Amino acid sequence: MGRYQIDFKQKQANAKYKSSQQTQATKAEKVAAIKSTLLSQAKKQDK
């Protein structure tokens, strides 16, 4: 029982770490996407 709990907690910690890394990456991607859409909109308005 004890060993199983330790394994489970380690897996949870790994999953949390991975998901936090992924959210950081997706945040950067979202910011880049927003910037590109804003730039394209600005270019359209200039024409």
Secondary structure as UniProt FT lines:
FT   HELIX           2..46
//
